[in-house]
Amino acid sequence: MTFSICVRERYRDEDGDEQTRFGVAVTTRLPGVGTLCPFASENGAVATQSLVNVELGRKGIEYLDDGLAVGDALEALLNADEGRDQRQLHGVGTDGEFAFSGPECKPWYGQRIGDNYTVAGNLLTGESVIEAVAETYEANAAGDESDADRPLAARLVDALEAGHAEGGDKREELPVQSAALLVRSTEERAIEPYYDDLRVDATETPIADLRETYEHAKRGYEMALERYESDYEEDELDSE
């Protein structure tokens, strides 16, 4: 199931309170990856791939929501999974990172664990794919202020685009592809950003289409804020 990235970022909201956001993004040379691979909540992000076991993602997030450390949560799930040798599973929790690639994954496969992120992939053209994903994310997260201030969703698309440019999934005989991203945060907002949960389920240009979808969703979110934010604020005041 090609390559994905999970990230954790701490930041301060408009009131100066510390918040945490988690993101996961994935692309593959098969349709509908957004239904199978990416999982996230305000407590972590998980990606399950290779020979996919969706329950690893679902239960992984449940365990993180219950307060388990990401390594303990995902290792426990893998230990109970008879197909673990064919799985890739990685993610980030409130603290810590975890990545696993079973020895029966299809080459090229591998993973990288960095500060606050994990990247993993299989059936790739080479290691340079996940290196490009990681390095692009790192540059955008720690680069100049304009990069770091861009929404995480946009920077996740950048990371996928870098891996895709390096060759990505090597199965060129499979033209129908997909991509998805998911971002969750501890911050409570009047309207959750529409661009934080996006999927492109079947296309021959997954990254370009995901970026275009992001741009439309961001524009729609900004228009909705302008039109409805005051209504939400009035409702909150009425309920106090």
C-alpha positions in Angstrom: 0.0 0.0 0.0 2.8 2.4 -1.0 3.8 5.3 1.4 2.4 7.4 4.2 3.5 9.8 6.9 2.2 10.4 10.4 3.1 13.6 12.4 2.6 15.3 15.7 2.9 19.1 16.1 2.6 21.2 19.2 1.5 24.8 18.8 -0.2 27.7 20.5 -3.7 28.8 19.5 -5.0 32.4 19.2 -5.5 32.6 23.0 -1.9 31.4 23.6 -2.9 28.0 24.9 -0.8 25.0 24.0 -2.4 22.6 21.6 -1.4 19.5 19.7 -2.3 18.4 16.2 -1.8 15.0 14.6 -1.8 14.3 10.9 -1.6 11.3 8.5 -1.4 11.3 4.7 -1.1 8.4 2.2 -1.1 7.6 -1.5 -1.1 4.3 -3.4 -1.6 2.8 -6.9 -5.0 1.4 -5.9 -8.4 3.1 -5.4 -9.9 4.1 -2.1 -6.9 4.2 0.2 -8.6 6.8 2.4 -11.0 4.0 3.6 -8.3 1.7 4.7 -5.0 3.3 5.8 -5.2 6.7 7.7 -6.6 7.0 11.2 -6.3 10.0 13.6 -7.8 11.6 16.7 -6.7 14.3 19.1 -4.5 11.7 20.7 -2.5 10.4 17.8 -2.2 9.3 14.1 -1.8 5.8 12.8 -1.3 4.3 9.3 -1.8 0.6 8.5 -0.6 -0.7 5.1 1.1 -3.4 3.0 -1.3 -6.3 3.5 -3.8 -4.0 5.2 -5.5 -4.9 8.5 -7.9 -2.1 9.0 -8.5 -3.1 12.7 -4.9 -2.2 13.5 -5.7 1.4 12.6 -9.0 1.5 14.3 -7.9 -0.2 17.5 -4.6 1.6 17.5 -6.5 4.9 17.7 -8.8 3.5 20.3 -5.9 2.5 22.5 -4.3 5.9 22.1 -7.6 7.5 23.1 -7.5 5.2 26.2 -4.1 6.7 27.2 -1.7 4.0 26.0 1.7 5.0 24.6 1.9 4.5 20.9 4.6 1.9 21.0 2.7 -0.2 23.6 -0.5 0.2 21.7 0.7 -0.8 18.3 3.1 -3.5 19.4 0.3 -5.1 21.4 -1.9 -5.2 18.3 0.9 -6.7 16.1 1.7 -9.4 18.7 -1.9 -10.5 18.4 -2.0 -10.4 14.6 -1.2 -13.7 12.8 -0.4 -11.7 9.6 2.1 -9.3 11.2 5.0 -10.4 8.9 3.1 -8.9 6.0 2.0 -5.7 7.8 3.4 -2.2 7.9 2.1 -0.2 10.9 3.4 3.2 12.1 2.2 6.2 14.0 2.7 8.9 16.6 1.0 9.4 20.0 0.9 12.3 22.5 4.5 11.3 23.2 6.6 9.0 21.1 6.7 7.4 17.7 6.5 3.8 16.4 7.1 2.1 13.1 7.1 -1.6 12.0 7.6 -3.3 8.7 7.2 -7.1 8.6 9.8 -9.2 6.8 7.4 -10.4 4.2 6.4 -6.9 2.9 7.1 -6.4 -0.8 10.3 -4.6 -1.7 11.3 -1.9 -1.7 10.0 -1.5 1.8 11.1 0.3 4.9 10.4 3.1 7.4 11.9 6.1 9.0 11.3 7.5 12.5 12.1 11.2 13.1 11.4 13.8 15.7 7.6 13.9 15.9 7.0 11.9 12.7 7.1 8.5 11.1 7.2 7.5 7.4 6.8 4.1 5.9 6.3 2.5 2.5 6.4 -0.7 0.5 6.4 -1.6 -3.2 8.4 1.6 -3.8 11.0 2.4 -6.4 13.5 2.8 -3.6 14.5 4.2 -0.2 14.7 7.7 -1.7 10.9 7.9 -1.7 10.5 7.8 2.1 13.6 10.0 2.5 12.1 12.7 0.2 8.8 12.5 2.2 10.6 12.9 5.5 13.0 15.6 4.4 10.2 17.7 2.8 8.1 17.5 5.9 11.1 18.4 8.1 11.9 21.4 5.9 8.3 22.7 6.0 7.9 22.1 9.7 11.2 23.8 10.8 11.8 26.1 7.9 10.9 29.8 7.5 7.9 31.2 9.3 5.7 31.2 6.1 6.2 27.4 5.8 5.6 26.6 9.4 2.4 28.7 9.5 0.8 26.9 6.5 -1.9 24.4 7.5 -0.6 21.0 8.2 -2.9 19.5 5.5 -1.0 21.6 2.9 2.4 20.5 4.2 1.3 16.8 4.2 0.4 17.2 0.5 3.9 18.6 -0.1 5.4 15.6 1.6 3.4 13.2 -0.5 4.3 15.1 -3.7 8.0 14.8 -2.9 7.8 11.0 -2.5 5.7 10.8 -5.7 8.3 12.8 -7.6 11.0 10.3 -6.5 9.1 7.4 -8.1 6.6 6.5 -5.4 4.8 3.2 -5.9 6.6 1.2 -8.5 3.5 -0.6 -10.0 3.3 1.5 -13.2 0.9 -1.1 -14.6 -1.7 0.1 -12.2 -2.8 3.6 -13.3 -5.8 4.1 -11.0 -4.5 5.6 -7.8 -5.8 7.4 -4.7 -4.6 9.6 -1.9 -5.9 10.9 1.4 -5.1 13.0 4.4 -6.5 13.4 7.9 -5.7 16.0 10.6 -7.1 16.2 14.1 -6.3 18.7 16.9 -6.9 19.2 20.6 -8.1 22.7 19.8 -11.8 23.4 19.9 -12.9 25.6 16.9 -16.3 27.1 16.0 -16.0 25.4 12.6 -13.5 22.5 12.0 -11.5 23.1 8.9 -13.0 21.3 5.9 -9.5 20.7 4.5 -8.5 18.5 7.4 -10.2 15.4 6.1 -9.8 14.9 2.4 -9.8 11.9 0.0 -9.2 11.4 -3.7 -10.5 7.8 -4.3 -9.9 7.0 -8.0 -7.7 9.1 -10.3 -4.5 8.8 -12.4 -3.2 12.0 -10.8 -3.7 11.6 -7.1 -1.3 14.2 -5.7 -2.4 17.0 -8.1 -6.0 16.1 -7.4 -5.5 16.0 -3.7 -3.8 19.5 -3.8 -6.7 20.9 -5.9 -9.2 19.4 -3.5 -7.3 21.0 -0.6 -7.4 24.4 -2.3 -11.1 24.2 -2.9 -11.8 23.0 0.7 -9.6 25.8 2.2 -11.5 28.4 0.1 -14.8 26.9 1.2 -13.7 27.0 4.8 -12.7 30.6 4.6 -16.0 31.6 3.0 -17.9 29.6 5.7 -16.0 31.4 8.5 -16.8 34.7 7.0 -20.5 33.8 6.7 -21.2 31.7 9.8 -18.6 32.2 12.5 -20.5 35.0 14.2 -23.6 32.8 14.3 -21.6 30.1 16.1 -20.2 32.6 18.6 -23.7 33.9 19.3 -25.0 30.4 19.9 -22.2 29.7 22.4 -23.0 32.9 24.3 -26.7 32.0 24.4 -25.8 28.6 25.9 -23.7 30.1 28.7 
